[in-house]
Amino acid sequence: MRELHNAHRNFQNEWRRWRNGELKKEERKRLNPYEPESVTLARNAMLTALGKLFDSEIYPLELELRANSQFAADKIIEFLSIDILAFRCGYAKEFFLTKLKSVQLTGEQIKSLRQIALEMCEVYNFHREFRRWCHLMIKLADREFVEKLTQLSKSTNRYAAIKSKWMLETIFHHRKDLAQNY
């Protein structure tokens, strides 16, 4: 998973370097409309790592989750914590977040998921799976988590404030027991 994360980041950097015109004028003329070899190599490395991740980790993890969800939860939490922003990973995260609602989780797993949810609120971009994070937190939220979200909603970080308010609204809409004091 880390290999894919690093490969994706490297590809993004190479792509931006090329698209933002950081190449010399002669090199751009020679390559136009083709991309430089560094971008092609970075893309191929990312696609190879992506294929390896899905073939060796994600698909077997989906099968394990369907068969015996308790043992797959730790691997799923690790996958969610790395937050890979690559093709098909958002769909996999959505699937796992939806399935985790029906899994009997340990206290440590719940604590980890709450921490990751707080980190998702602080991330600059909106990810497609954020709504699934909100729905999972309906089940996993407690007063301490709600207090941390409330503090985050008052943050100067605009994205953190917006996303934490969104998560709080989702939780409060479904959990009247937590909404009473807020």
WOVENDA-V308617 format. One line per field, one symbol per residue. phi: phi as a letter, one per 30 degrees, with the letter a starting at -180 (. if undefined). burial: I if it has 16 or more other ideal C-beta (glycine too) atoms within 10 Angstrom, else O. A space follows every 50 residues. Layout:
phi = ???
burial = ???
This chain:
phi = .dddeddddddeddddedddidddeddddddecddddddddddddddddd dddddcbddddddddddbddddedddddddddhdcbeidddddeeddddd dccdcddddddddddddddddddddccddddddddddedcdbdddddddd dddcdddedddddddddddddddcbddddecb
burial = IOOIIOIIOIIOOIIOOIOOOOIOOOOOOOOOOOOIOIIOOIIOIIIOII OOIIOOIIOOIIOIIOOOIOOIIOIIIOIIOOIIOIOOIIOIIIIIIOII OOOOIOOOIIOIIIOIIIOIIOOOOOIOIIOIIIIIIIOIIOOOIIOIIO OIIOOOOOOIOOIIIIIIOIIIOOIOOIOOOO
